[in-house]
Amino acid sequence: SAHEGPLRPLRQANKLQNVLYEIRGPVAARAAQLEAEGHRILKLNIGNPAPFGYEAPDTILQDMIAALPTSQGYSDSKGILPARRAVVSRYEEDPEFPPFDVNDVYLGNGVSELISMVQQALLDDGDEVLIPAPDYPLWTAATSLAGGTPVHYLCDEADDWAPSIEDIRSKITTRTKAIVVINPNNPTGAVYPRAVLEELAQVAREHSLLILADEIYDRIIYDDAVHTSIASVAPDLLVITFNGLSKTYRVAGYRSGWLVITGPKAHATGFLEGIELLASTRLCPNVPGQHAIQVAVSGRQSIEDLVLPGGRLIEQRDTAWSLLSAMDGVTCVKPLGALYVFPRLDPEVHEIHDDVRLCLDLLEQERILVVHGTGFNWPTPDHLRVVILPEQRDLQDALERMGNFLASYHQ
Ligand code: PLP
């Protein structure tokens, strides 16, 4: 029979209380509203290469199209074998990366799905995970959603945004289960020197921590920086390394990523069975997206055309960094990797108390969308993240307007 009386209100579940994803939060919602009203918004808020004219290598598209007719069924829960084999080969090219086989590879609907899956398999209520501040905020959100407690360790801007080992050590408790290392880093653009990775590994070793290594930007490297996988300096530890097609291969919309498990496993069979169980409950990742992996990772690394001297990305990085650094009261560590700059607004000059408000005001006045630093779990309202993807002219125009805006901005 029909329901009688008023419908029971549906609140949000309590477990979402600490789950935030500000990159697509209220400021982005306001931008969408302005767009719907017919305004042109320059979106410097999401690391999404395709809308800025970065074409994926044509072979990726062709392979995926060719595979569509045979992609109608579910695949193995871990993902199709040729793609997992290709992931193994990709890491075999790095002689330092610890050996692993196809059974240690899981494919996912982007790295995002795999991050959530691993946290769900790992964490009991109250288990702590060390996560960088600033971070890519999905790590904090996925940890909270899984019942864990995110504990943020500081990356030190004065030390080119390297993780502070001292801060990490001071935050370890008997509940600490894992440490997240994002390298190259989003949002800071830091690429960690080998010595830093060795120190991180040593802390993990001493406290028996699982290492969760998000390396989705590992091939987007500028200047003389060298990316080292933390798994390579911790072959004696259990490390889960995450990567995928969204950035280097510019097909973020295909939702295709992987994780690889390296190091000793005997002490972790329960946890690893948990990952396998959760992989089966999601049945399998999007199958056409899996078909993009083999050709992408075994093809020519066309990302080099963008990041080597003269390439589009490195030139835009230079433009963004130098224009920001020239602004009064703005300083900026030069990014050595990834797709972002994370400038600091000197509190003595700008006195910003609310960085969400700042981003809303910038949006209303200049129609430029950036993300506030506190959206990356940075503790103070004195940073912004700017995406360096737009072509030179647009980027230059946006940053000049941002500079003028900041020069007269007060809260
Ligand atoms: N990890 C980091 C550090 C990212 O910056 C992103 C996307 O911006 C992701 C993970 C998610 O990537 P995917 O598209 O593979 O889900």
Boltz pocket constraint, residues with backbone or C-beta under 6 A from the ligand:
constraints:
  - pocket:
      binder: B
      contacts: [[A, 47], [A, 109], [A, 110], [A, 111], [A, 112], [A, 113], [A, 136], [A, 182], [A, 184], [A, 186], [A, 214], [A, 216], [A, 243], [A, 244], [A, 245], [A, 246], [A, 252], [A, 255], [A, 256], [A, 257]]
      max_distance: 6.0
